[in-house]
Amino acid sequence: MTDHRPVPDRLSDETLVARARGGDADAYGELVTRYRDLAYRVAWVVAPGGEAEDAVQEAFVKAWFALPRFREGAPFRPWVCRIVANEARNRIRSARRRDALALRDASATPRLDAPSPDDAALAREDAELLVAAMNRLKPDDRLVVAYRWLFELSEAEMADALEVPPGTVKSRLSRAMVRLRDAIADLDPAEVGQ
């Protein structure tokens, strides 16, 4: 029997997952609301534009049906990131598209004070430089860099999301950062802002 009482805002992921596994759609809805933006950013890193939205929707449907197989006590956030990333990869493979990737503003904290025009111009140039350099990376490198620096996953969460040992996360991140630095150094100014 499904419990249709409103879900309080402060329930832990573990409690919400337990309720959702018991068939509580409202609890699962709270998890979707909680992680929708992160899921979209993960999909956006892996898949181009319209594919990202579809990947997120399909990933949350797949996660709902996979809840019975979810390991009790495991963190939900990296698990759902893994499902979203896999779905986005599958969509890229099936569509055979590897278009250039544009990153959304991943800043979760809005600025309360308006930047000066000079600061805004420099920030935009930096963001365009980062997007152009990230577009040069392989999808797996983009994903590991984004998990760490844009989505602020811990190494343990990254290991869960990537399904690799923590030591592998460190080496993948290290190699990806070297490739990102090289991509930034090799950028032609004409590529920036495209």
Secondary structure, DSSP 4 states (H G I P E B T S, - for coil): ----SPPPTT--HHHHHHHHHTT-HHHHHHHHHHHHHHHHHHHHHHS-HHHHHHHHHHHHHHHHHHGGGSPTTS-HHHHHHHHHHHHHHHHHHHHT------------S--SSPPPHHHHHHHHHHHHHHHHHHHHS-HHHHHHHIIIIIS---HHHHHHHHTS-HHHHHHHHHHHHHHHHHHHHT--GGGTT-
